[in-house]
Amino acid sequence: MVIGGRRTAAMAGRLEAGMPALLVLYVLGIRGLVHLSLQQLLTPGARLSDFNASNARTYLKQIAAIDSRTVGSPANEILAVNYILDRIRDIQKKRNEVHNITVEVQRPTGSFSFAGGFTYYDHITNIAVKLEPARGAQHAVLANCHFDSVVNTPGASDDAVSCAVLLEILGSLSSTSVSLKHAIIFLFNGAEEENLQGSHGFITQHPWAKLVRAFINLEAAGVGGKELVFQTGPENPWLVQAYVKAAVHPFVSVVAQEIFQSGIIPSDTDFRIYRDFGKIPGIDLAYIENGYIYHTKYDTADRIHIDSIQRAGDNVLGVLKYLASSQILADSSEYRHGKLVFFDVMGLFVLSYSAYIGTNVNYIIGIVTLLYLSIKCKLEAQYVCDLMAGLFITVISWIFALVIVLIMAMLVIWSGHTLSWYTHFYVAVALYGTAALAMLILVHSLAKQFYFDSRKNKNQHLVDLFFDVTLTSWVILMFFFTATGFCSSYFFAMWVILPLITKMFLPQECLCQGSFYKYIAIYLLGLFFPYIHTIYYVWIVFEMFTPIFGRLDTETPPDKNMAILIVVCTVILLSYFVKFIYLVRSTKKLMLCLAFVSGVTFVLVCSGLFFPYSGDMNSPKPMRIFLQHTTRTFHNLNGEVVKTDSGILVNGYDYSGLSHITPHIPELNDTIKAQCEDAPICGFPHFVFLRKNWYVPAPPPPVSEKMKFKLSSKEEMPWGAMRMNFEVKGPSHMTVYVRPHNRFVLSSWSLGDGIPVPSNGGDYSVHYSHGLQAPVWKFWIEVKGSDDYSDGMVTIAAASHYFFGSNQHSPHLDTLLQRFPAWSFPSSWVSTYDLYIY
């Protein structure tokens, strides 16, 4: 007994020393495989397509070189349009006679409800190209990209590269001698960045829209890398199956789809327009890598690797050819019902099956697991109590880890050094990940010492127990997500069935006889797929969300979000390793090591060692700032000017505000913080409403042609409402805000379906944009309520934004821009704000 005890103690000592290193190496090894998979843009051994990435790259360079392509600018409406039309004419000349190519330039006008407000567009530009068999076609698949960009950015990834890809696909398909069965409509959309106006104009007004049975939308949330299928449907599982069969380099995830559709990612795409207004099913693809430079001046053509273009072209070309030759496309309504579970395995192939099958499989897995647990409980009466105690301890460990890490995050925020990990991601891992891990180990170590040891539980029993505790946790989550209809529940089922199979076939005598490392090796091998699949997703999540946290908004603390995300990932990755805590004699050294790493990192972060942003041209991670040289004019009920001022409105685009800018530009401090006035959007011409604003006094900007806002007439309607007719003439981007006074309501207007819907702030907003040439914007509103008009019925604010041309700049604005540090991206323009009371 003594000899065996000494042998066991010696083995436990060796295990205590080697196990943490073994588990770390295991996770790092899997992380390395995931990294190689994500960096391998082209699938080895995949079939080659007829897509020529070099041609597409030439198109990309030419489009991205046309400066910032905002709606209404000559760059967007003339230069970009002419370039795309020229390339299409070149393609027409080379087409095979079995195909017809028809080109139409559309200039639609319309309005619709969007994001809690309304958007109105006038004479924007779309280029629609229909590739069809010479005999014609009654059905079509739509391929959509947009060539416009946000102000002050070249928009190479968002979305010039997608238009370049579609141009090359059009050329490739039209030159083949094989005729298509259905038409393919290529829409080069000229107004996506303006509330998705271009797609709305096409799908609601173009005669070809009624031919469309499905669509593929090419977008970007990053710059280059792999393009992720992050949205499909609604329903229509045949579309995903088409992608699975035809995509050469698959990268697809129902988890990404359900995360995006939950609304936690602050973005929207043309997918929404085609789905909601066209009632058409589709596929949404987007680049997600390097979101740090998305919508900045760094989004240039040279940053998009040619292999990224090749893989996107291969995939989209394959799927378009498949759909345009498919019998299903003509009768797609018969295949519309049902959801699909789908995910790629390391980018090599895709697994997909119906949600109905997935639900039944999940419930079968759950029943098998419950039978396994019930047998364990019947064999040992005390097991139920131990299992409940283990679950309680596990949940407590999660709570303690989350609370401690959130406390650390709040201390970092209060120290003024938030986003320290924005450029140095592994700082977040060292700061929050090690703290979470240490707390999880601490709670279980205390439970082992003060609860289970007092009851003289053997190590073998505790190892089995906490495997079952983890298994039970995953089963509960699997049942919950399956019952609520999430296709992502397959993820939890994977963490149940594969570890359970491993446990059932694992020789327990290895552990009893002291062959610890043989036991661990077999155990880790059984967990290989769940871990590699999970780390694959974990890395994608951080790849997407880390840059987003730097542009999310000015009120949500990014460190809190990052802390929560890291705790969740730590809990998942540690789940089936918890049992090893009960196998070793002591975890003190490990916990001290983790606490030391976290503590040192915390001190370094709070001392400001890790600067959030980077101006390194090889890998820029800039801070985003909006600057608007603004003139404000306030009128009273009699039309008299009661207040006027001018200055430069500065919007901090992330939680840190301007704390990092003030040392470089001392006048941008809290003494000039803009106060929210009792007026629509706080009395400022916000293009994107942010709550952290500064207003630097400055002379009025020189504007050669100012916005003209006029009440042309008003009349009392038979139904008791006062109709007010307005005329507006100004730059290509304007916003009108309507705020009815007390005792009055905005009952109707000439926009959309005629039913006003207030925005989140309670006011009614209309975002307006027009193409190169547009007539005077005319609209009316109807207000009704009290007979007492002494204080007026409604307040209207009109904001204008000069995004291009000579009016975009001013001497004071240009001088201020030169003072911003290299690691910032200040986007600037001139704007006006006029307030009227009627």
C-alpha positions, 0 to 999 in steps of 0.5 A: 500500500505504501509503495503504491501510494508513493508511486501514485504520489510520484506520478501525480507530481509528474502529472502536476508539472507536465499536464498544464504544459501538455494542454497548452501545447495541445491548444497552441498546436490546434491554434497553429492548424487553424491559422494555417487553414485561415491563411490558406486562401486557395484550397489545395487540390481544388478544381480550377475555374475559368476566372482570371484574377489578374484581369480582375485585379486590373479592374480593381486598381482602376476603380479604386483609383477613381478617388472617393466615390460618394453618391452624387459626385462626378467620381461616382456618377461619371468616372466610375460609371464610364469606366464600368460601361467601357469594360462591359462594351469590351466584353460585349465585343468578345462575347460568344454568339450563343449569349446576349448581353443587354446593358441598361443605366438606371436612374431611379427615384424613390423612398422607403423606411430604413433603420428607424427613419426614412431615406429618399433618393433621386436620380441615383445610378445603377448599371444593370447587365443581363447575360442570357441565352440567345433565345432569351430567358424567363428566370434570372439569378442576380449578382450584386456589388456596389461601386460607390464608397464612403466619403474620403475612402477609396473603397477597394474592398468595400466594394470595388473588388466585388465589382471587379470580380463580377466584371471578370465573371461576366467576361468569362461566362459570355465568352464560353460556347456553352449556353446558360439555361437562365439569365444572370443579371449583374447589378453594379449598384451605385448607391449602397453606402447611402442606406442601401438605396441602389438595390431598392431602386433596382428591385422595386422599379427595374423591369428585370427585377421580376425575372429574379429568383435568387441573388448573390450579394458581394460585400465587405466587413474587412479587407481581403482574406476569405469571403464568408457566407454569413447570411442565406435564405430566408429559408430556401435551403436549396441555395446553401446546397447550391453553394456547397456543390459549386463553391470551389473554396467553401467558407460558410457558417450557420453560426455566422448567419445567426450572429449577424441576423441577431443584430449585434453587428452594427451593419446591414447589406443589400441582402435586406433589401432583396429579402424584404422588398423583393421577397427573393432568397439569396446568399450574402458573402463578405470579406472579414479580415483586417476590419481595422482599415475598413471604411478608411483611407487605407482600404486600397487595392494593393492591400487585397491579395490576388489569391483573395480575388481568385478564391472569390472569383472561383466561388462566385463563378461556380455558384452563378453557373450552377444556379443559371443552369439549375432546374430548381431556379425556375421553380424555387418557390417549391423548395423554399421551406425549411432551414439548413444546418451548414458549416465548413470543416477547415475550409476543406469541405462543407457539411449540411443537412436539414434543420429537421434532421439536425433537431432530431439528431440533437434530441437523440444525442440528448436522450442517449446522454441522459440514459448514460447519466441515469445509469451512472446515477442508478449505480451509485446513489450518491452520484446525483448529489455529487453531480448537482454539487459539481454543476453548482460549483461549475456555474459558480466558477463561471460567475466568479470568473466573469465578475473578476474579469469585468471588475478588471475591465472597469478598472482599466476603463476608469484608468483611461486606458481602454482599447489597449489590446486594439493593436496588440490583441494578445494583451487582452488574452494576457489580461483577461484570459489568464485572470478568467482561467486562474479564477476557474481553477481557483474555484475548483481547487477550493471545491476539491480541498474543502468539499470533496476531500472532506468526503474522501472522494477518490481522484478517479471518481472526481475525474469521472464526475466532472467529465459528466458535469461538463457533459451535462452543461453542454446537454442543457445548452444543446436542448435550449438552443435546439428547442428555440430553433437555432441551427447553431445548436449543432455546435453544442451537440458536437461537444456532447456526442464526441466527448461521450464516445471518447469516454465510452471507448477510453480504457479507464485502466490507464488512469487506474494503473498510472498510465496518465499520459496514455489516457490523456493522449487518447482523451485529447485525440477524441476531443480533437475535432470539437477543439479545432472546430471551436478554435476555428470559430473563436479566431473568426469571432475575434477577427471580426469583433476586435476591429468592430469594438474600435468603431462600435459607438462612443458609449459602450465600453469596449473592454467590457465587451472584450472581457465577456467574449474572452471569458466565454471562450475560456469557459468553452475551451476549459470545459473538458479540461476541468476534470484534470484539476481534480487529478493533480495534488496542487494547482497553486503554482499554476494559479500564481503563474496565471495571476502574475501574468494577469497582474503584470499585464494589468499594471502595464496596461494601466500605465499606458504602455500599450497604445491602442492605435497604430500608424504603421503603413504595413499594418495600420490600426487607426483611430476614426474621427469625423470633423465637420466645419459647420454653420448653424442658423436657428429661426423663430416662428416669425422666420427671424434668425435668433441664433447663428454660429459656426465651428468645427464639429468633432466626433470621437468614433470610439469610447476613448473620445479625444483623450489621445488626440488632446496632447497633439491638439490641446484645444480639443479638450473637455472645455469645448464639449458640445452640449445637446440642445433642445433641438433635433439631433441635439442641434448639430448636423450629425451624419452619424449620431454619436454622443461624444462631440466637441465644437471648436469655434471657427469662422464660417466655411466658404460655401459657394452654393448653400442649401435652400429650404423653403415652405412653399405653401400650406393649406388646411385639409378637409380632415382637419390636418395642416398640410405644409409643402416644402422645397429643398435644393442643396448638395447630394446629401441632406437630412430633414428632421421633423419634431411635432410640438406638444398637442400635435402629431405628424399624421401623414407625409408624401414619403414612403407609404405615407405613414410616418415612423419616428426614429429612435430619438423620437423625431422623424428623419428623412435622409436624402441623396441625389445623383449628379443632376436632380430637380428640386426636392419637393415633399409635404407633411401633414400635422394635426392636433390643437387649434392653438398655434401660438407656439407653432406646430412643428420644428424642422431641422435641415442638415446638409453635407458637402462630401466632394468638390471645392465646398468640401474643404475650408482653410480652417478645416484643412489646417486642423487636419494637418495637426492630427497624428499619423495613427488617426484617420480624420474624415472631414467635410463641410456641413450646415444646420438650419432650424425652423419653426412653423 
